[in-house]
Amino acid sequence: MNVIPTDFELLEFFECEPDKEALFEGVFLYKKIDTQGLVLDFSFHKIQGSVQINLSIGDAVIVSVCQEGAEELKIQRDASGQYILCNFKFDGAKSKVQIFVEPEIKVNWSTLIA
């Protein structure tokens, strides 16, 4: 990945530090729980260019997505709020994910064949 937020920007966005055990493996893992009880586990590996999310309620995982080919990961703000934006390219396709954590967790993930 060519563009990555600083540790401080990620701390400010998620309001927590990354999981220390995952850091030993080169993975930045953040956990966020919203007011509805939805849990987001967001992780990325900057050298491998992969991003993964798990959404769960309690012990039940609802969605798990892992994507390689990340080119940039950045924090954006617009009329819809503040979110993490990640753009991917792989095998002639382009993928984009937007992850919101405030006021509630919301993930928009899309892929288009170029």
N, C-alpha and C positions, 0 to 999 in steps of 0.2 A: 504494500500500500504506500502510495506516495504522500498522501495527506492524512494526518491523524490529529485529533485534538490533543492538547497537552494534558498531563495528569491532572492539573488543577481544573481545567475546563470539564473534564469527565467527573471529577469529584463534585464540582458545582452542579452539574447536570443531574447526576444520580443521587446526590446528597449522601454518598457513602464512598468508602475506599474499595478498591478491587479485592477480591478474595485472595489472600496471601498464598494459599497452597497452589492455586492455579497459576500464580505468577512464576513459580519455580519451573513450570512447564512452558513458559512464554505466552500464556493465555491471560488476557485481561477479562475477568468475569465480574459483572455487577449484578446485584439483585435489588429489585424495587417492588414494593407492594403498594397497591393503590387503596383508596377508601372502600372499594367494593370487594376487596380481598383477592383481586387478581394479582398473581405473582409473575413478574418478568425476570427471567435469567437471560442476560445479554452478555455475549462473549465474543471476542475477536482475537485473532492471531495475526499480528502485523506483518510478520515475515512470510507466512503461508498465504496471507490475503484471504482469510476465511472469516465469516461472521455467522454466529448461531444465536437463535432465540428459542427459548422454551417459555410457553405461557401455561400457567397452571392455577388451579384453585385447590387449596389444601394439598393433598398428595396426588391429585389427579392431573396429569399433564394433558392439556387440551390441544396444544399445537407445538410442534418442534420443527424448526426449519434451519438448515445449514446450507450456506452458499459459499463457494470459492470464487476467486476471480475479482475480489474487491480491489478497486482502484483508489478510492478515496472514502474517508469516513470523516464527516464534519458535523458540527452543531450549527443549525440554522434557526433563524427566527423570522416569521412572517405573520400575516394576518391570522393564520390558523394556530399560532403559538410557537413554542420552542420545541425542536425535535432533532434527533440524530438522523442524518441523511447518509446513506451509503450507496454508491454506484458501483456496479459490477459489469464486466465484459467477459464473455466466454463463448466459444464456438459459434460466432456470428449472432449472439443474442446479447441484449442489454437488460439488466435487471436493476431495480431500484427499491430501496426500503426506507420508509420513514417511521421512526419510533418516537412516540410521544409518551411522556411519563406523568405530566401534569395537565389538567387536574385528575385525569384518569389515564391508565395505560391504553394506548391504541397503536396498532401496527398496520401499516399499509405496505404490501409487498407485491410488486408486479414485475413481469418479464415480457419483453417483446422480442420477436425474431427480427433482426435487422435486414 
